[in-house]
Amino acid sequence: MAEPMLALSGVSRSFGGLMAVSDVSLELPQYGLSALIGPNGAGKTTLFALMSGFIRPDSGQVLFRGEDITGRAPHRNALRGMARTFQIVQPFAQQTVRENIAVGAHMRLAGRREALERAEIVAQQVGLAPQLDKPAADLTVGGRKRLELARALATQPRLLLLDEVLAGLNPAEIADMIPVVRSIAASGVTVLMIEHVMQAVMNLAQHVWVLAQGRLIAQGTPAQVTRDDKVIEAYLGHGTAARLRAAEVAR
C-alpha cells in the first residue's frame, strides 16, 4: 500500500480554552482530489493551518510524505512540496498578474526570466493567460481567486491545500472553475480542498472528511457522507435527519 501524502494522528489545538480542533486523525492518499467539509466554525481552516505549519498543534503529529513536519515553518513545508491558498485573497495589487504568479515561481526558480516564463505556463493552466499584463487590482473576484490558485501552483507543489477557492463566485464562475481544479489533480498534484459549494464537492472529490465542532464525524464518498445522519444534523440542526426520513416515507 502506498504511503499517504499527508497523515494526521491525534491532532488537537485550542485557543483560550476553546477547542478548535480535537483529536483529528486522517490519511490523505497520494494523487486524486479529496475534500474537507463542515459547517461554519467547524475548525476547517484551523486544521489547514495545523497541516501547513502556520499553527503548531497542542498535541498530535503531522506527517508529510512520510516525514514528521509537526509545527515546522510553512516556507520549509512549501520547499518540501506543500502549498495552500487562503480564503481572503490578497494579491500584490500594483503588480501585474504575471508578476504576482512569478512570486510563487521564485520558490523554485532563482532567475527572473525563468520565473516569468513559469508564470505564463501556470496562467494558461488556470485561465488567466489573456490577463497576464493586467494589474492584479483590476481583476474581478473570480480573477483574484484564479490568481491565488496560480501563485500556489507556481511553487510546483506535490500537495495543494485549497481553502474555499470557490467562495464568492457566481454559479457560472463556479462551473468554469471546476474543470480547472480537476485538471490540476489530473496533472498529478494531490489536492485537498475545503469547500462549502456541495455541487463542486460532488463533482470533484473522490473522498470527503466532515468536521463539526473540531471533530471528524464522518468520512467516505460524497454520496455516503451527504446521507449520513450525523452530517445532516451538523449542517441543518438537531432532529433534521429524522424529519427528512419521515417526509420521505410520507411521500
CYANA upper distance limits for C-alpha pairs under 8 A (distance plus 0.5 A):
  2 ALA  CA     29 PRO  CA      8.31
  2 ALA  CA     30 GLN  CA      8.08
  3 GLU  CA     29 PRO  CA      7.90
  3 GLU  CA     30 GLN  CA      7.92
  3 GLU  CA     65 ARG  CA      7.68
  3 GLU  CA     66 GLY  CA      7.49
  4 PRO  CA     27 GLU  CA      6.49
  4 PRO  CA     28 LEU  CA      6.06
  4 PRO  CA     29 PRO  CA      5.00
  4 PRO  CA     30 GLN  CA      6.08
  4 PRO  CA     64 PHE  CA      8.48
  4 PRO  CA     65 ARG  CA      7.14
  4 PRO  CA     66 GLY  CA      7.95
  5 MET  CA     27 GLU  CA      8.14
  5 MET  CA     28 LEU  CA      6.21
  5 MET  CA     29 PRO  CA      5.90
  5 MET  CA     30 GLN  CA      5.22
  5 MET  CA     31 TYR  CA      8.42
  5 MET  CA     64 PHE  CA      6.39
  5 MET  CA     65 ARG  CA      5.40
  5 MET  CA     66 GLY  CA      7.99
  5 MET  CA    159 LEU  CA      7.97
  5 MET  CA    190 THR  CA      8.20
  6 LEU  CA     27 GLU  CA      6.42
  6 LEU  CA     28 LEU  CA      5.61
  6 LEU  CA     29 PRO  CA      7.62
  6 LEU  CA     62 VAL  CA      7.86
  6 LEU  CA     63 LEU  CA      6.16
  6 LEU  CA     64 PHE  CA      5.12
  6 LEU  CA     65 ARG  CA      6.64
  6 LEU  CA     66 GLY  CA      8.17
  7 ALA  CA     25 SER  CA      7.82
  7 ALA  CA     26 LEU  CA      6.24
  7 ALA  CA     27 GLU  CA      4.90
  7 ALA  CA     28 LEU  CA      6.70
  7 ALA  CA     62 VAL  CA      6.39
  7 ALA  CA     63 LEU  CA      5.55
  7 ALA  CA     64 PHE  CA      7.08
  8 LEU  CA     24 VAL  CA      7.29
  8 LEU  CA     25 SER  CA      5.26
  8 LEU  CA     26 LEU  CA      5.70
  8 LEU  CA     27 GLU  CA      6.94
  8 LEU  CA     51 MET  CA      8.44
  8 LEU  CA     60 GLY  CA      7.93
  8 LEU  CA     61 GLN  CA      6.32
  8 LEU  CA     62 VAL  CA      5.23
  8 LEU  CA     63 LEU  CA      6.92
  9 SER  CA     23 ASP  CA      8.04
  9 SER  CA     24 VAL  CA      6.95
  9 SER  CA     25 SER  CA      4.86
  9 SER  CA     26 LEU  CA      7.28
  9 SER  CA     60 GLY  CA      6.00
  9 SER  CA     61 GLN  CA      5.68
  9 SER  CA     62 VAL  CA      7.10
 10 GLY  CA     22 SER  CA      8.13
 10 GLY  CA     23 ASP  CA      4.68
 10 GLY  CA     24 VAL  CA      5.47
 10 GLY  CA     25 SER  CA      5.68
 10 GLY  CA     59 SER  CA      7.49
 10 GLY  CA     60 GLY  CA      5.03
 10 GLY  CA     61 GLN  CA      7.23
 11 VAL  CA     21 VAL  CA      7.70
 11 VAL  CA     22 SER  CA      7.05
 11 VAL  CA     23 ASP  CA      5.38
 11 VAL  CA     24 VAL  CA      5.42
 11 VAL  CA     25 SER  CA      7.05
 11 VAL  CA     57 PRO  CA      6.83
 11 VAL  CA     58 ASP  CA      8.08
 11 VAL  CA     59 SER  CA      6.11
 11 VAL  CA     60 GLY  CA      4.53
 11 VAL  CA     61 GLN  CA      6.60
 11 VAL  CA     62 VAL  CA      8.10
 12 SER  CA     19 MET  CA      8.20
 12 SER  CA     20 ALA  CA      8.13
 12 SER  CA     21 VAL  CA      5.43
 12 SER  CA     22 SER  CA      4.93
 12 SER  CA     23 ASP  CA      5.51
 12 SER  CA     24 VAL  CA      7.11
 12 SER  CA     57 PRO  CA      6.23
 12 SER  CA     58 ASP  CA      6.25
 12 SER  CA     59 SER  CA      5.91
 12 SER  CA     60 GLY  CA      6.88
 13 ARG  CA     19 MET  CA      6.68
 13 ARG  CA     20 ALA  CA      6.33
 13 ARG  CA     21 VAL  CA      5.63
 13 ARG  CA     22 SER  CA      7.06
 13 ARG  CA     56 ARG  CA      8.39
 13 ARG  CA     57 PRO  CA      5.64
 13 ARG  CA     58 ASP  CA      5.57
 13 ARG  CA     59 SER  CA      7.61
 14 SER  CA     18 LEU  CA      5.73
 14 SER  CA     19 MET  CA      4.63
 14 SER  CA     20 ALA  CA      5.71
 14 SER  CA     21 VAL  CA      7.26
 14 SER  CA     58 ASP  CA      7.78
 15 PHE  CA     19 MET  CA      6.99
 15 PHE  CA     20 ALA  CA      7.38
 19 MET  CA    214 GLY  CA      7.38
 20 ALA  CA     42 ALA  CA      8.06
 20 ALA  CA     43 GLY  CA      5.97
 20 ALA  CA     46 THR  CA      7.64
 20 ALA  CA    213 GLN  CA      7.57
 20 ALA  CA    214 GLY  CA      5.60
 21 VAL  CA     43 GLY  CA      6.36
 21 VAL  CA     46 THR  CA      7.70
 21 VAL  CA     47 LEU  CA      7.19
 21 VAL  CA    213 GLN  CA      8.04
 21 VAL  CA    214 GLY  CA      4.50
 21 VAL  CA    215 ARG  CA      6.77
 22 SER  CA    214 GLY  CA      5.78
 22 SER  CA    215 ARG  CA      5.87
 23 ASP  CA     60 GLY  CA      7.99
 23 ASP  CA    215 ARG  CA      7.40
 24 VAL  CA    215 ARG  CA      6.80
 24 VAL  CA    216 LEU  CA      6.82
 28 LEU  CA     34 SER  CA      8.26
 29 PRO  CA    190 THR  CA      8.49
 30 GLN  CA    190 THR  CA      6.50
 31 TYR  CA    185 ALA  CA      7.48
 31 TYR  CA    188 GLY  CA      6.41
 31 TYR  CA    189 VAL  CA      6.56
 31 TYR  CA    190 THR  CA      4.78
 31 TYR  CA    191 VAL  CA      7.84
 32 GLY  CA    185 ALA  CA      6.11
 32 GLY  CA    186 ALA  CA      7.65
 32 GLY  CA    188 GLY  CA      8.03
 32 GLY  CA    189 VAL  CA      7.93
 32 GLY  CA    190 THR  CA      5.90
 32 GLY  CA    191 VAL  CA      6.94
 32 GLY  CA    206 GLN  CA      7.72
 33 LEU  CA    182 ARG  CA      8.35
 33 LEU  CA    185 ALA  CA      6.55
 33 LEU  CA    190 THR  CA      6.66
 33 LEU  CA    191 VAL  CA      5.19
 33 LEU  CA    192 LEU  CA      6.40
 33 LEU  CA    193 MET  CA      8.23
 33 LEU  CA    204 LEU  CA      7.28
 33 LEU  CA    205 ALA  CA      5.70
 33 LEU  CA    206 GLN  CA      6.55
 33 LEU  CA    207 HIS  CA      7.84
 34 SER  CA    191 VAL  CA      6.77
 34 SER  CA    192 LEU  CA      5.36
 34 SER  CA    193 MET  CA      6.92
 34 SER  CA    204 LEU  CA      8.33
 34 SER  CA    205 ALA  CA      5.26
 34 SER  CA    206 GLN  CA      6.19
 34 SER  CA    207 HIS  CA      5.36
 34 SER  CA    208 VAL  CA      6.21
 35 ALA  CA    192 LEU  CA      5.85
 35 ALA  CA    193 MET  CA      5.19
 35 ALA  CA    194 ILE  CA      6.30
 35 ALA  CA    195 GLU  CA      7.46
 35 ALA  CA    201 VAL  CA      7.25
 35 ALA  CA    205 ALA  CA      6.38
 35 ALA  CA    207 HIS  CA      6.94
 35 ALA  CA    208 VAL  CA      5.24
 35 ALA  CA    209 TRP  CA      6.84
 36 LEU  CA     44 LYS  CA      7.56
 36 LEU  CA    192 LEU  CA      7.63
 36 LEU  CA    193 MET  CA      6.51
 36 LEU  CA    194 ILE  CA      5.31
 36 LEU  CA    195 GLU  CA      7.25
 36 LEU  CA    208 VAL  CA      6.30
 36 LEU  CA    209 TRP  CA      5.41
 36 LEU  CA    210 VAL  CA      6.39
 36 LEU  CA    211 LEU  CA      7.66
 37 ILE  CA     44 LYS  CA      7.83
 37 ILE  CA    194 ILE  CA      6.33
 37 ILE  CA    195 GLU  CA      6.31
 37 ILE  CA    196 HIS  CA      7.06
 37 ILE  CA    208 VAL  CA      7.68
 37 ILE  CA    209 TRP  CA      6.82
 37 ILE  CA    210 VAL  CA      5.45
 37 ILE  CA    211 LEU  CA      6.71
 38 GLY  CA     42 ALA  CA      6.40
 38 GLY  CA     44 LYS  CA      7.81
 38 GLY  CA    196 HIS  CA      8.03
 38 GLY  CA    210 VAL  CA      5.87
 38 GLY  CA    211 LEU  CA      5.45
 38 GLY  CA    212 ALA  CA      6.24
 38 GLY  CA    234 ALA  CA      8.12
 38 GLY  CA    235 TYR  CA      7.67
 39 PRO  CA    196 HIS  CA      8.48
 39 PRO  CA    211 LEU  CA      8.23
 39 PRO  CA    212 ALA  CA      7.09
 39 PRO  CA    234 ALA  CA      7.37
 39 PRO  CA    235 TYR  CA      6.13
 41 GLY  CA    212 ALA  CA      8.45
 41 GLY  CA    213 GLN  CA      7.56
 42 ALA  CA    211 LEU  CA      6.32
 42 ALA  CA    212 ALA  CA      5.08
 42 ALA  CA    213 GLN  CA      5.12
 42 ALA  CA    214 GLY  CA      5.85
 42 ALA  CA    215 ARG  CA      8.36
 43 GLY  CA     47 LEU  CA      6.63
 43 GLY  CA    211 LEU  CA      7.57
 43 GLY  CA    212 ALA  CA      7.82
 43 GLY  CA    213 GLN  CA      7.17
 43 GLY  CA    214 GLY  CA      5.53
 44 LYS  CA     48 PHE  CA      6.92
 44 LYS  CA    194 ILE  CA      7.43
 44 LYS  CA    211 LEU  CA      7.33
 44 LYS  CA    214 GLY  CA      8.23
 45 THR  CA     49 ALA  CA      6.74
 45 THR  CA    163 ASP  CA      7.57
 45 THR  CA    194 ILE  CA      8.23
 46 THR  CA     50 LEU  CA      6.73
 46 THR  CA     55 ILE  CA      8.27
 47 LEU  CA     51 MET  CA      6.70
 48 PHE  CA     52 SER  CA      6.65
 48 PHE  CA    161 LEU  CA      7.88
 48 PHE  CA    163 ASP  CA      8.48
 49 ALA  CA     53 GLY  CA      6.42
 49 ALA  CA     54 PHE  CA      5.36
 49 ALA  CA     55 ILE  CA      5.89
 50 LEU  CA     54 PHE  CA      6.74
 50 LEU  CA     55 ILE  CA      5.47
 50 LEU  CA     56 ARG  CA      6.37
 50 LEU  CA     57 PRO  CA      6.66
 50 LEU  CA     71 GLY  CA      7.78
 51 MET  CA     62 VAL  CA      7.00
 51 MET  CA     70 THR  CA      8.31
 52 SER  CA     72 ARG  CA      8.48
 52 SER  CA     73 ALA  CA      8.36
 52 SER  CA     74 PRO  CA      6.20
 52 SER  CA     77 ASN  CA      7.21
 52 SER  CA     82 MET  CA      7.75
 52 SER  CA     83 ALA  CA      8.36
 52 SER  CA     84 ARG  CA      8.13
 53 GLY  CA     69 ILE  CA      8.33
 53 GLY  CA     70 THR  CA      7.66
 53 GLY  CA     71 GLY  CA      5.56
 53 GLY  CA     72 ARG  CA      5.78
 53 GLY  CA     73 ALA  CA      5.66
 53 GLY  CA     74 PRO  CA      5.33
 53 GLY  CA     77 ASN  CA      7.90
 54 PHE  CA     71 GLY  CA      8.17
 54 PHE  CA     73 ALA  CA      7.32
 54 PHE  CA     74 PRO  CA      6.48
 55 ILE  CA     71 GLY  CA      7.17
 56 ARG  CA     70 THR  CA      7.45
 56 ARG  CA     71 GLY  CA      4.88
 56 ARG  CA     72 ARG  CA      8.31
 57 PRO  CA     61 GLN  CA      8.48
 57 PRO  CA     70 THR  CA      7.94
 57 PRO  CA     71 GLY  CA      7.26
 61 GLN  CA     68 ASP  CA      7.60
 61 GLN  CA     69 ILE  CA      8.35
 61 GLN  CA     70 THR  CA      6.05
 62 VAL  CA     68 ASP  CA      6.40
 62 VAL  CA     69 ILE  CA      6.22
 62 VAL  CA     70 THR  CA      5.34
 63 LEU  CA     67 GLU  CA      5.62
 63 LEU  CA     68 ASP  CA      4.97
 63 LEU  CA     69 ILE  CA      6.18
 63 LEU  CA     70 THR  CA      7.56
 64 PHE  CA     68 ASP  CA      7.02
 64 PHE  CA     69 ILE  CA      6.95
 69 ILE  CA     77 ASN  CA      8.04
 72 ARG  CA     76 ARG  CA      7.47
 72 ARG  CA     77 ASN  CA      7.53
 73 ALA  CA     77 ASN  CA      7.07
 74 PRO  CA     78 ALA  CA      6.59
 75 HIS  CA     79 LEU  CA      6.77
 76 ARG  CA     80 ARG  CA      6.86
 77 ASN  CA     81 GLY  CA      6.85
 77 ASN  CA     82 MET  CA      6.02
 77 ASN  CA     83 ALA  CA      8.32
 78 ALA  CA     82 MET  CA      5.08
 78 ALA  CA     83 ALA  CA      6.04
 78 ALA  CA    155 THR  CA      8.07
 78 ALA  CA    157 PRO  CA      7.89
 79 LEU  CA    107 MET  CA      7.58
 79 LEU  CA    108 ARG  CA      8.36
 81 GLY  CA    155 THR  CA      8.32
 81 GLY  CA    156 GLN  CA      7.52
 81 GLY  CA    157 PRO  CA      4.93
 81 GLY  CA    158 ARG  CA      5.38
 81 GLY  CA    159 LEU  CA      6.74
 82 MET  CA    157 PRO  CA      5.90
 82 MET  CA    158 ARG  CA      6.61
 82 MET  CA    159 LEU  CA      5.35
 82 MET  CA    160 LEU  CA      6.56
 82 MET  CA    161 LEU  CA      8.17
 83 ALA  CA    152 ALA  CA      6.11
 83 ALA  CA    153 LEU  CA      7.98
 83 ALA  CA    155 THR  CA      7.75
 83 ALA  CA    157 PRO  CA      6.31
 83 ALA  CA    159 LEU  CA      6.82
 83 ALA  CA    160 LEU  CA      5.48
 83 ALA  CA    161 LEU  CA      6.64
 84 ARG  CA    152 ALA  CA      6.71
 84 ARG  CA    160 LEU  CA      6.11
 84 ARG  CA    161 LEU  CA      4.87
 84 ARG  CA    162 LEU  CA      6.27
 84 ARG  CA    163 ASP  CA      7.83
 85 THR  CA    148 GLU  CA      6.76
 85 THR  CA    149 LEU  CA      6.94
 85 THR  CA    152 ALA  CA      6.97
 85 THR  CA    161 LEU  CA      6.88
 85 THR  CA    162 LEU  CA      5.68
 85 THR  CA    163 ASP  CA      6.15
 85 THR  CA    165 VAL  CA      8.02
 86 PHE  CA    148 GLU  CA      8.22
 86 PHE  CA    162 LEU  CA      7.75
 86 PHE  CA    163 ASP  CA      5.86
 86 PHE  CA    164 GLU  CA      8.02
 86 PHE  CA    165 VAL  CA      8.32
 87 GLN  CA    163 ASP  CA      6.07
 87 GLN  CA    164 GLU  CA      6.25
 87 GLN  CA    165 VAL  CA      7.42
 87 GLN  CA    167 ALA  CA      8.11
 89 VAL  CA    144 ARG  CA      7.16
 89 VAL  CA    145 LYS  CA      7.26
 89 VAL  CA    148 GLU  CA      6.91
 90 GLN  CA    148 GLU  CA      8.46
 91 PRO  CA    100 ASN  CA      7.38
 91 PRO  CA    136 ALA  CA      7.00
 91 PRO  CA    137 ALA  CA      8.22
 91 PRO  CA    144 ARG  CA      7.89
 91 PRO  CA    147 LEU  CA      8.19
 91 PRO  CA    148 GLU  CA      7.80
 92 PHE  CA    100 ASN  CA      6.86
 92 PHE  CA    136 ALA  CA      7.19
 92 PHE  CA    137 ALA  CA      8.30
 93 ALA  CA    135 PRO  CA      7.05
 93 ALA  CA    136 ALA  CA      5.38
 93 ALA  CA    137 ALA  CA      4.93
 94 GLN  CA    135 PRO  CA      6.37
 94 GLN  CA    136 ALA  CA      7.00
 94 GLN  CA    137 ALA  CA      6.91
 95 GLN  CA     99 GLU  CA      6.43
 95 GLN  CA    100 ASN  CA      6.87
 95 GLN  CA    135 PRO  CA      6.01
 95 GLN  CA    136 ALA  CA      6.61
 96 THR  CA    100 ASN  CA      6.72
 96 THR  CA    132 LEU  CA      7.14
 96 THR  CA    133 ASP  CA      5.85
 96 THR  CA    134 LYS  CA      5.75
 96 THR  CA    135 PRO  CA      4.61
 96 THR  CA    136 ALA  CA      5.85
 97 VAL  CA    101 ILE  CA      6.81
 97 VAL  CA    131 GLN  CA      7.25
 97 VAL  CA    132 LEU  CA      5.38
 97 VAL  CA    133 ASP  CA      6.53
 97 VAL  CA    134 LYS  CA      6.46
 97 VAL  CA    135 PRO  CA      6.56
 97 VAL  CA    136 ALA  CA      5.76
 97 VAL  CA    147 LEU  CA      7.62
 98 ARG  CA    102 ALA  CA      6.70
 98 ARG  CA    116 LEU  CA      7.10
 98 ARG  CA    119 ALA  CA      6.30
 98 ARG  CA    120 GLU  CA      7.24
 98 ARG  CA    123 ALA  CA      8.30
 98 ARG  CA    132 LEU  CA      5.33
 98 ARG  CA    133 ASP  CA      6.72
 99 GLU  CA    103 VAL  CA      7.01
 99 GLU  CA    116 LEU  CA      7.45
 99 GLU  CA    119 ALA  CA      8.13
100 ASN  CA    104 GLY  CA      7.92
100 ASN  CA    136 ALA  CA      8.11
100 ASN  CA    147 LEU  CA      8.24
100 ASN  CA    151 ARG  CA      7.34
101 ILE  CA    105 ALA  CA      7.09
101 ILE  CA    116 LEU  CA      8.33
101 ILE  CA    119 ALA  CA      5.67
101 ILE  CA    122 VAL  CA      8.31
101 ILE  CA    123 ALA  CA      8.33
101 ILE  CA    147 LEU  CA      7.58
101 ILE  CA    150 ALA  CA      6.56
101 ILE  CA    151 ARG  CA      5.08
101 ILE  CA    154 ALA  CA      6.97
102 ALA  CA    106 HIS  CA      6.67
102 ALA  CA    112 ARG  CA      8.44
102 ALA  CA    115 ALA  CA      5.53
102 ALA  CA    116 LEU  CA      5.83
102 ALA  CA    118 ARG  CA      7.55
102 ALA  CA    119 ALA  CA      5.65
102 ALA  CA    151 ARG  CA      7.84
102 ALA  CA    154 ALA  CA      7.70
103 VAL  CA    107 MET  CA      7.99
103 VAL  CA    115 ALA  CA      8.20
103 VAL  CA    151 ARG  CA      7.51
104 GLY  CA    151 ARG  CA      5.35
104 GLY  CA    152 ALA  CA      6.70
104 GLY  CA    153 LEU  CA      8.07
104 GLY  CA    154 ALA  CA      5.56
104 GLY  CA    155 THR  CA      5.59
105 ALA  CA    109 LEU  CA      6.52
105 ALA  CA    115 ALA  CA      5.64
105 ALA  CA    116 LEU  CA      8.29
105 ALA  CA    118 ARG  CA      6.94
105 ALA  CA    119 ALA  CA      7.23
105 ALA  CA    151 ARG  CA      7.90
105 ALA  CA    154 ALA  CA      5.13
105 ALA  CA    155 THR  CA      5.57
105 ALA  CA    156 GLN  CA      8.15
106 HIS  CA    110 ALA  CA      6.17
106 HIS  CA    111 GLY  CA      8.12
106 HIS  CA    112 ARG  CA      8.30
106 HIS  CA    115 ALA  CA      6.34
106 HIS  CA    155 THR  CA      7.89
107 MET  CA    155 THR  CA      6.09
108 ARG  CA    155 THR  CA      6.94
108 ARG  CA    156 GLN  CA      8.20
109 LEU  CA    114 GLU  CA      6.96
109 LEU  CA    115 ALA  CA      6.33
110 ALA  CA    114 GLU  CA      8.20
110 ALA  CA    115 ALA  CA      7.88
111 GLY  CA    115 ALA  CA      6.75
112 ARG  CA    116 LEU  CA      6.63
113 ARG  CA    117 GLU  CA      6.67
114 GLU  CA    118 ARG  CA      6.61
115 ALA  CA    119 ALA  CA      6.63
116 LEU  CA    120 GLU  CA      6.92
117 GLU  CA    121 ILE  CA      7.10
118 ARG  CA    122 VAL  CA      6.78
118 ARG  CA    154 ALA  CA      7.44
119 ALA  CA    123 ALA  CA      6.52
119 ALA  CA    154 ALA  CA      7.12
120 GLU  CA    124 GLN  CA      6.92
120 GLU  CA    129 ALA  CA      7.27
120 GLU  CA    132 LEU  CA      7.91
121 ILE  CA    125 GLN  CA      7.15
122 VAL  CA    126 VAL  CA      7.01
122 VAL  CA    150 ALA  CA      6.53
122 VAL  CA    153 LEU  CA      7.47
122 VAL  CA    154 ALA  CA      6.76
123 ALA  CA    127 GLY  CA      6.44
123 ALA  CA    128 LEU  CA      5.19
123 ALA  CA    129 ALA  CA      5.42
123 ALA  CA    132 LEU  CA      7.77
123 ALA  CA    150 ALA  CA      6.99
124 GLN  CA    128 LEU  CA      6.55
124 GLN  CA    129 ALA  CA      5.51
125 GLN  CA    180 VAL  CA      7.62
125 GLN  CA    184 ILE  CA      8.50
126 VAL  CA    146 ARG  CA      6.64
126 VAL  CA    149 LEU  CA      8.09
126 VAL  CA    150 ALA  CA      6.99
126 VAL  CA    180 VAL  CA      6.38
127 GLY  CA    146 ARG  CA      8.04
127 GLY  CA    180 VAL  CA      8.37
128 LEU  CA    132 LEU  CA      6.89
128 LEU  CA    143 GLY  CA      7.94
128 LEU  CA    146 ARG  CA      7.70
128 LEU  CA    147 LEU  CA      8.05
134 LYS  CA    138 ASP  CA      7.37
134 LYS  CA    139 LEU  CA      8.30
135 PRO  CA    139 LEU  CA      7.91
136 ALA  CA    144 ARG  CA      7.89
139 LEU  CA    143 GLY  CA      5.63
139 LEU  CA    144 ARG  CA      6.34
140 THR  CA    144 ARG  CA      6.68
141 VAL  CA    145 LYS  CA      6.77
141 VAL  CA    168 GLY  CA      7.68
141 VAL  CA    169 LEU  CA      7.60
142 GLY  CA    146 ARG  CA      6.87
142 GLY  CA    168 GLY  CA      8.34
142 GLY  CA    169 LEU  CA      6.54
142 GLY  CA    173 GLU  CA      7.18
143 GLY  CA    147 LEU  CA      6.67
144 ARG  CA    148 GLU  CA      6.65
145 LYS  CA    149 LEU  CA      6.81
145 LYS  CA    165 VAL  CA      6.67
145 LYS  CA    166 LEU  CA      7.99
146 ARG  CA    150 ALA  CA      6.54
147 LEU  CA    151 ARG  CA      6.63
148 GLU  CA    152 ALA  CA      7.02
149 LEU  CA    153 LEU  CA      6.63
149 LEU  CA    162 LEU  CA      8.37
149 LEU  CA    165 VAL  CA      8.09
150 ALA  CA    154 ALA  CA      6.47
151 ARG  CA    155 THR  CA      7.56
152 ALA  CA    156 GLN  CA      8.26
152 ALA  CA    157 PRO  CA      8.07
152 ALA  CA    160 LEU  CA      8.06
153 LEU  CA    157 PRO  CA      6.84
153 LEU  CA    160 LEU  CA      8.16
157 PRO  CA    189 VAL  CA      7.32
158 ARG  CA    188 GLY  CA      8.26
158 ARG  CA    189 VAL  CA      5.68
158 ARG  CA    190 THR  CA      6.65
159 LEU  CA    189 VAL  CA      6.36
159 LEU  CA    190 THR  CA      5.26
159 LEU  CA    191 VAL  CA      6.41
159 LEU  CA    192 LEU  CA      8.20
160 LEU  CA    189 VAL  CA      7.37
160 LEU  CA    190 THR  CA      6.68
160 LEU  CA    191 VAL  CA      5.38
160 LEU  CA    192 LEU  CA      6.86
161 LEU  CA    191 VAL  CA      6.56
161 LEU  CA    192 LEU  CA      5.53
161 LEU  CA    193 MET  CA      6.24
161 LEU  CA    194 ILE  CA      8.40
162 LEU  CA    191 VAL  CA      7.84
162 LEU  CA    192 LEU  CA      6.76
162 LEU  CA    193 MET  CA      4.98
162 LEU  CA    194 ILE  CA      6.63
163 ASP  CA    193 MET  CA      6.44
163 ASP  CA    194 ILE  CA      5.42
163 ASP  CA    195 GLU  CA      7.48
164 GLU  CA    193 MET  CA      7.50
164 GLU  CA    194 ILE  CA      5.84
164 GLU  CA    195 GLU  CA      5.44
164 GLU  CA    196 HIS  CA      7.64
165 VAL  CA    195 GLU  CA      8.03
166 LEU  CA    174 ILE  CA      6.67
166 LEU  CA    177 MET  CA      8.05
166 LEU  CA    195 GLU  CA      7.86
166 LEU  CA    197 VAL  CA      7.75
167 ALA  CA    195 GLU  CA      8.39
167 ALA  CA    196 HIS  CA      8.18
167 ALA  CA    197 VAL  CA      8.23
169 LEU  CA    173 GLU  CA      6.12
169 LEU  CA    174 ILE  CA      6.44
170 ASN  CA    174 ILE  CA      6.69
171 PRO  CA    175 ALA  CA      6.68
172 ALA  CA    176 ASP  CA      6.78
173 GLU  CA    177 MET  CA      6.62
174 ILE  CA    178 ILE  CA      6.71
174 ILE  CA    200 ALA  CA      8.31
175 ALA  CA    179 PRO  CA      8.10
176 ASP  CA    180 VAL  CA      7.83
177 MET  CA    181 VAL  CA      6.96
178 ILE  CA    182 ARG  CA      6.67
178 ILE  CA    200 ALA  CA      7.11
178 ILE  CA    203 ASN  CA      8.42
178 ILE  CA    204 LEU  CA      7.90
179 PRO  CA    183 SER  CA      6.48
180 VAL  CA    184 ILE  CA      6.96
181 VAL  CA    185 ALA  CA      7.07
182 ARG  CA    186 ALA  CA      6.68
182 ARG  CA    204 LEU  CA      7.04
183 SER  CA    187 SER  CA      6.65
184 ILE  CA    188 GLY  CA      7.62
184 ILE  CA    189 VAL  CA      6.65
184 ILE  CA    191 VAL  CA      8.46
185 ALA  CA    189 VAL  CA      5.50
185 ALA  CA    190 THR  CA      6.37
185 ALA  CA    191 VAL  CA      6.54
195 GLU  CA    200 ALA  CA      8.33
195 GLU  CA    201 VAL  CA      7.47
197 VAL  CA    201 VAL  CA      7.11
198 MET  CA    202 MET  CA      6.49
199 GLN  CA    203 ASN  CA      6.68
200 ALA  CA    204 LEU  CA      6.33
200 ALA  CA    205 ALA  CA      8.44
201 VAL  CA    205 ALA  CA      5.85
201 VAL  CA    222 PRO  CA      7.40
202 MET  CA    222 PRO  CA      6.09
202 MET  CA    223 ALA  CA      7.90
205 ALA  CA    221 THR  CA      8.15
205 ALA  CA    222 PRO  CA      7.47
206 GLN  CA    221 THR  CA      6.44
206 GLN  CA    222 PRO  CA      7.70
207 HIS  CA    219 GLN  CA      7.76
207 HIS  CA    220 GLY  CA      5.95
207 HIS  CA    221 THR  CA      5.25
207 HIS  CA    222 PRO  CA      7.06
208 VAL  CA    219 GLN  CA      5.94
208 VAL  CA    220 GLY  CA      5.97
208 VAL  CA    221 THR  CA      6.30
208 VAL  CA    222 PRO  CA      6.46
208 VAL  CA    225 VAL  CA      7.80
209 TRP  CA    216 LEU  CA      7.41
209 TRP  CA    217 ILE  CA      8.40
209 TRP  CA    218 ALA  CA      6.51
209 TRP  CA    219 GLN  CA      4.88
209 TRP  CA    220 GLY  CA      7.35
210 VAL  CA    216 LEU  CA      6.14
210 VAL  CA    217 ILE  CA      6.29
210 VAL  CA    218 ALA  CA      5.71
210 VAL  CA    219 GLN  CA      6.56
210 VAL  CA    225 VAL  CA      8.13
210 VAL  CA    231 VAL  CA      7.69
211 LEU  CA    215 ARG  CA      5.87
211 LEU  CA    216 LEU  CA      4.96
211 LEU  CA    217 ILE  CA      6.46
211 LEU  CA    218 ALA  CA      8.05
212 ALA  CA    216 LEU  CA      6.91
212 ALA  CA    217 ILE  CA      7.11
212 ALA  CA    234 ALA  CA      6.95
217 ILE  CA    230 LYS  CA      7.35
217 ILE  CA    231 VAL  CA      7.73
218 ALA  CA    225 VAL  CA      6.92
218 ALA  CA    228 ASP  CA      8.05
218 ALA  CA    230 LYS  CA      7.99
218 ALA  CA    231 VAL  CA      7.54
219 GLN  CA    224 GLN  CA      8.40
219 GLN  CA    225 VAL  CA      6.66
220 GLY  CA    224 GLN  CA      6.25
220 GLY  CA    225 VAL  CA      6.39
221 THR  CA    225 VAL  CA      6.84
222 PRO  CA    226 THR  CA      6.67
223 ALA  CA    227 ARG  CA      7.04
224 GLN  CA    228 ASP  CA      6.98
225 VAL  CA    231 VAL  CA      7.16
226 THR  CA    231 VAL  CA      7.09
226 THR  CA    232 ILE  CA      7.45
227 ARG  CA    231 VAL  CA      8.06
227 ARG  CA    232 ILE  CA      7.76
228 ASP  CA    232 ILE  CA      6.85
229 ASP  CA    233 GLU  CA      6.63
229 ASP  CA    241 ALA  CA      6.05
230 LYS  CA    234 ALA  CA      6.64
231 VAL  CA    235 TYR  CA      6.79
232 ILE  CA    236 LEU  CA      6.30
232 ILE  CA    237 GLY  CA      7.93
232 ILE  CA    240 THR  CA      7.33
232 ILE  CA    241 ALA  CA      6.44
233 GLU  CA    237 GLY  CA      5.18
233 GLU  CA    238 HIS  CA      5.77
233 GLU  CA    239 GLY  CA      7.26
233 GLU  CA    240 THR  CA      6.39
233 GLU  CA    241 ALA  CA      6.75
234 ALA  CA    238 HIS  CA      8.14
236 LEU  CA    240 THR  CA      6.75
239 GLY  CA    243 ARG  CA      6.89
240 THR  CA    244 LEU  CA      6.60
241 ALA  CA    245 ARG  CA      6.75
242 ALA  CA    246 ALA  CA      6.66
243 ARG  CA    247 ALA  CA      6.65
244 LEU  CA    248 GLU  CA      6.69
245 ARG  CA    249 VAL  CA      6.78
246 ALA  CA    250 ALA  CA      6.68
247 ALA  CA    251 ARG  CA      6.88
